Amino acid sequence: MSYIGIQERRSGNVSILDVDAQVRIGLRFGASAVPLSKAVQGLLDEGQDQILLNLQRVRAIDSRGLAEIVSAASATKQKGGRFKLVLLNKRVQELMSKAGLLTSFEEFDVEWRAVKSFTTGLIALEGYRERRRGDGEFEAKP
């Protein structure tokens, strides 16, 4: 099984995992690869239990990748944390929807709103996208 890269960055107490453009999800540390679920477990062991998975550069995902996301989210929830998704393209959204997984995750189109949702309780509205209005505020649009 080949893995791709994930880069971790933080915004406040939120760990953001930026996934690269390949199909499977993993984390590269030098020459060794770690599945997403183990990378998330490492964050949880460090006390980082607010995790945002940025899928912006993922064009497609296979069943193993979906299973890794579900496993990572499950581990996070078991530790009392929250696991959210941001910037899924239409193809990945459709696949997750067909697999019955999309409704299991909070999914956002705008990263800063996803990060903010961890502290404010803001939720993503199913079937709606956020768009900036002329006055600079955001509104949800179908």
C-alpha positions as CSV (number, residue, x, y, z in Angstrom):
1,M,0.0,0.0,0.0
2,S,1.5,3.3,-1.0
3,Y,0.9,6.4,1.1
4,I,0.9,10.1,0.2
5,G,1.9,13.1,2.2
6,I,0.0,15.0,4.8
7,Q,1.3,18.2,6.3
8,E,0.2,19.2,9.7
9,R,-0.3,22.8,10.8
10,R,-2.2,24.4,13.6
11,S,-4.7,27.1,14.0
12,G,-5.2,27.7,17.7
13,N,-6.2,24.4,19.2
14,V,-7.1,22.9,15.8
15,S,-4.8,20.5,14.0
16,I,-5.2,20.9,10.3
17,L,-4.0,18.0,8.1
18,D,-3.5,19.1,4.5
19,V,-3.6,16.0,2.2
20,D,-1.8,16.0,-1.1
21,A,-3.3,15.1,-4.5
22,Q,-3.1,11.3,-4.5
23,V,-5.8,8.7,-3.9
24,R,-4.7,7.1,-0.6
25,I,-4.2,9.0,2.6
26,G,-1.1,8.6,4.7
27,L,1.5,10.7,6.5
28,R,5.2,10.8,5.5
29,F,7.9,11.1,8.1
30,G,11.2,10.9,6.2
31,A,11.3,7.5,4.5
32,S,8.5,5.8,6.5
33,A,4.8,6.1,5.8
34,V,2.1,6.1,8.5
35,P,-1.7,5.6,7.8
36,L,-4.0,8.5,8.5
37,S,-5.5,6.7,11.5
38,K,-2.1,6.3,13.1
39,A,-1.1,9.9,12.4
40,V,-4.4,11.0,14.0
41,Q,-3.8,8.7,17.0
42,G,-0.4,10.4,17.4
43,L,-2.1,13.7,17.6
44,L,-4.7,12.4,20.1
45,D,-1.8,11.0,22.2
46,E,-0.4,14.5,22.3
47,G,-3.7,15.9,23.5
48,Q,-4.7,17.3,20.1
49,D,-8.3,16.3,19.7
50,Q,-9.7,18.9,17.4
51,I,-8.8,17.7,13.9
52,L,-9.6,19.2,10.5
53,L,-8.9,17.2,7.4
54,N,-8.3,19.4,4.4
55,L,-9.1,17.4,1.2
56,Q,-8.7,20.3,-1.2
57,R,-6.0,18.6,-3.3
58,V,-7.6,15.2,-3.3
59,R,-9.2,14.6,-6.7
60,A,-10.5,11.1,-6.0
61,I,-10.3,8.6,-3.1
62,D,-10.6,4.8,-3.0
63,S,-12.3,2.6,-0.4
64,R,-9.1,2.3,1.6
65,G,-8.9,6.0,1.9
66,L,-12.5,6.2,3.0
67,A,-11.9,3.5,5.6
68,E,-8.9,5.5,6.9
69,I,-10.9,8.6,7.2
70,V,-13.7,6.7,9.1
71,S,-11.1,5.1,11.3
72,A,-9.4,8.4,12.1
73,A,-12.8,10.1,12.9
74,S,-13.9,7.2,15.1
75,A,-10.6,7.2,17.1
76,T,-11.0,11.0,17.5
77,K,-14.6,10.7,18.7
78,Q,-13.7,7.9,21.2
79,K,-11.2,10.2,22.8
80,G,-13.8,12.9,23.1
81,G,-12.5,15.0,20.2
82,R,-14.0,16.3,17.0
83,F,-13.0,15.4,13.4
84,K,-14.2,17.6,10.5
85,L,-13.7,17.8,6.8
86,V,-13.0,20.8,4.7
87,L,-12.7,21.6,0.9
88,L,-14.0,18.4,-0.6
89,N,-14.3,18.5,-4.4
90,K,-17.5,17.5,-6.0
91,R,-16.2,14.0,-7.0
92,V,-15.1,13.2,-3.5
93,Q,-18.4,14.5,-2.1
94,E,-20.4,12.3,-4.5
95,L,-18.4,9.2,-3.6
96,M,-18.7,9.8,0.1
97,S,-22.4,10.5,-0.3
98,K,-22.9,7.2,-2.3
99,A,-21.1,5.3,0.4
100,G,-23.4,6.9,3.0
101,L,-20.5,8.6,4.7
102,L,-21.0,12.3,4.0
103,T,-23.8,12.7,6.6
104,S,-21.5,11.2,9.2
105,F,-19.1,14.2,9.0
106,E,-19.3,17.9,9.4
107,E,-18.0,19.3,6.1
108,F,-17.1,22.8,5.3
109,D,-16.3,24.8,2.1
110,V,-14.3,27.5,3.9
111,E,-11.4,26.6,6.1
112,W,-11.5,29.5,8.5
113,R,-15.2,28.8,9.2
114,A,-14.4,25.1,9.8
115,V,-11.6,26.1,12.3
116,K,-14.0,28.6,13.9
117,S,-16.7,25.9,14.3
118,F,-14.5,24.1,16.8
119,T,-14.9,27.0,19.3
120,T,-18.2,28.5,18.4
121,G,-20.3,25.5,17.7
122,L,-21.0,26.7,14.1
123,I,-22.3,23.8,12.1
124,A,-22.2,23.0,8.4
125,L,-25.6,23.0,6.7
126,E,-26.1,19.9,4.6
127,G,-26.6,20.7,0.9
128,Y,-25.6,24.4,1.4
129,R,-22.4,26.2,0.4
130,E,-21.1,29.3,2.0
131,R,-20.7,32.4,-0.2
132,R,-19.4,35.8,0.6
133,R,-22.1,38.6,0.2
134,G,-21.2,42.0,-1.1
135,D,-20.9,43.4,2.5
136,G,-18.2,40.8,3.3
137,E,-20.4,38.6,5.4
138,F,-21.1,35.0,4.6
139,E,-24.4,33.4,3.8
140,A,-25.4,29.8,3.0
141,K,-26.6,29.1,-0.5
142,P,-27.9,25.9,-2.0
